[in-house]
Amino acid sequence: MKATGIVRRIDDLGRVVIPKEIRRTMRIREGDPLEIYTASDGEVIFKKYSPIGEVFDIAKQYAEVLNRSTNLPVLIFDRDHVISCSGLPKKEVVDRRVSPELEDIMEDRTNFIAQSSKDALYPAEGVDRLASVACPIIGSGDVSGAVVLLAPEDGTLPTQTEIKLTQVAASFLGKQMEN
């Protein structure tokens, strides 16, 4: 654990303010759910809650099936990081941060579909592959992540089938989180 040197007092209602610098660094926004853990040595740990983590095993399997069906790499994100991938080495992409461009797509609840080879959406920081299709995962009215189909190496545009399969994957995972 990393010390920040920032000290905050608990108010009379039991609240503590998480400093703006930490919220910005950790991408904690107003209304974001946090899990609270305690350790035997007296530590209290706040962790961002990822609702898509509840369906992690299903997301992992869906990424594998989508990869086999399209023969293209697949990334599945929660609001902040890549949580699952298929078609790329996991150690290279899992836990990479969402790019600001993909974050905007999720916030706007829009799909990204590459219309020309000039459309550039790098979905994750430090991953040097462009997205072909990106669809937000929406469950119970909340955006909780995205399904991204990466572009083929030859730069061909996505087919209608690939677009539809990615949209179905995002809808399916959103529905799974509602259950």
C-alpha positions in Angstrom: 0.0 0.0 0.0 1.3 3.5 -0.9 1.3 6.3 1.7 -0.1 9.6 0.4 0.7 11.8 3.4 -2.8 13.1 3.4 -4.7 13.0 6.7 -8.5 13.5 7.0 -10.7 13.5 10.1 -14.1 11.7 10.4 -16.9 14.2 10.9 -19.8 13.8 13.4 -21.8 11.7 10.9 -18.9 9.2 10.3 -18.0 10.6 6.9 -14.5 11.1 5.6 -13.6 13.1 2.4 -11.5 11.3 -0.2 -9.1 14.0 -1.5 -9.7 15.3 -5.0 -6.2 14.2 -6.1 -6.8 10.6 -5.1 -10.3 10.6 -6.7 -8.9 11.9 -9.9 -6.0 9.4 -9.9 -8.2 6.5 -9.1 -11.0 7.8 -11.4 -13.6 7.8 -8.6 -16.6 9.9 -9.6 -19.5 11.1 -7.6 -22.0 8.3 -7.1 -19.4 5.5 -7.7 -19.8 2.6 -5.4 -16.9 1.6 -3.1 -16.4 -1.6 -1.2 -15.0 -1.4 2.3 -12.7 -4.0 3.7 -11.0 -4.3 7.0 -7.7 -6.0 7.8 -6.7 -7.6 11.0 -4.0 -5.0 11.6 -6.6 -2.2 11.8 -6.5 -1.0 8.2 -9.7 0.1 6.5 -9.5 -0.3 2.7 -11.7 1.3 0.1 -11.9 -0.3 -3.2 -13.8 0.7 -6.3 -16.7 -1.7 -6.8 -16.9 -3.2 -10.2 -20.4 -4.6 -10.9 -19.1 -6.4 -14.0 -16.7 -8.3 -11.6 -19.9 -10.1 -10.4 -20.1 -11.7 -13.9 -16.4 -12.1 -14.5 -16.5 -15.8 -15.4 -19.3 -15.2 -17.9 -17.4 -12.2 -19.4 -14.3 -14.3 -19.7 -16.2 -17.1 -21.5 -18.0 -14.7 -23.7 -14.7 -13.0 -24.8 -13.4 -16.5 -25.7 -16.5 -17.4 -27.8 -16.6 -14.0 -29.5 -12.9 -14.3 -30.3 -13.4 -17.8 -31.8 -16.5 -16.6 -33.8 -14.8 -13.5 -35.3 -11.2 -14.6 -35.2 -10.5 -11.1 -33.8 -9.1 -10.1 -30.4 -11.7 -9.1 -27.8 -11.4 -6.9 -24.7 -14.0 -6.6 -22.0 -13.7 -3.6 -19.7 -15.3 -2.5 -16.5 -15.5 1.3 -16.1 -11.8 1.6 -15.5 -9.7 -1.4 -16.7 -9.5 -4.3 -19.0 -11.0 -7.2 -17.0 -10.9 -9.9 -19.6 -9.4 -10.6 -23.0 -9.2 -13.3 -25.7 -6.9 -13.4 -28.7 -4.1 -11.4 -27.1 -1.7 -12.3 -24.3 -3.5 -11.6 -21.0 -0.5 -10.2 -19.2 -0.1 -7.5 -21.9 -3.6 -6.1 -21.6 -5.5 -7.2 -18.5 -5.7 -4.4 -15.9 -4.7 -1.7 -18.5 -6.7 1.5 -18.0 -9.5 2.6 -20.2 -8.5 5.2 -22.7 -10.1 8.6 -22.4 -11.8 8.1 -25.8 -13.4 4.8 -24.7 -14.4 6.4 -21.5 -16.2 9.1 -23.5 -18.0 6.4 -25.5 -19.2 4.7 -22.3 -20.3 8.0 -20.8 -22.2 8.9 -24.0 -23.7 5.4 -24.2 -22.9 5.2 -27.8 -21.4 2.5 -30.0 -18.1 3.1 -31.9 -18.0 1.4 -35.3 -14.9 2.1 -37.5 -16.2 3.6 -40.7 -12.8 4.0 -42.4 -9.2 3.0 -41.8 -8.7 6.5 -40.5 -11.1 6.0 -37.6 -8.7 5.7 -34.6 -9.9 4.5 -31.2 -7.2 3.0 -29.0 -9.4 1.4 -26.3 -6.8 0.9 -23.5 -3.8 2.8 -22.5 -0.6 1.1 -23.5 -2.3 -1.2 -26.0 -1.2 -0.4 -29.5 -4.2 -2.0 -31.3 -7.2 0.0 -32.7 -10.8 -0.9 -32.0 -13.0 -2.0 -34.8 -16.2 -2.0 -32.7 -16.9 -0.8 -29.1 -20.2 -1.1 -27.3 -21.0 0.0 -23.7 -22.3 -2.6 -21.3 -25.5 -1.2 -19.7 -27.4 -3.0 -17.0 -30.2 -1.6 -14.8 -29.7 1.7 -16.6 -26.1 2.1 -15.5 -23.0 1.8 -17.7 -20.6 -0.7 -16.2 -18.1 -1.3 -18.9 -17.6 -2.1 -22.6 -17.1 -4.9 -25.1 -14.4 -4.1 -27.7 -13.6 -6.0 -30.8 -10.1 -5.0 -32.0 -9.4 -4.3 -35.7 -7.7 -6.9 -37.8 -4.0 -6.4 -38.6 -4.9 -5.7 -42.3 -7.1 -2.8 -41.3 -10.3 -4.2 -42.9 -13.6 -2.6 -41.6 -16.0 -4.6 -39.4 -18.7 -6.6 -41.0 -22.3 -6.3 -40.0 -22.0 -9.7 -38.3 -19.1 -8.5 -36.2 -20.9 -5.4 -35.2 -24.1 -7.3 -34.2 -22.1 -9.9 -32.3 -20.3 -7.2 -30.3 -23.7 -5.4 -29.6 -25.2 -8.8 -28.5 -22.2 -9.5 -26.2 -22.6 -6.1 -24.5 -26.4 -6.5 -24.1 -26.0 -10.0 -22.7 -23.4 -9.0 -20.1 -25.7 -6.0 -19.1 -28.6 -8.4 -18.7 -26.4 -10.8 -16.6 -25.6 -8.0 -14.2 -29.3 -7.3 -13.6 -29.9 -10.8 -12.4 
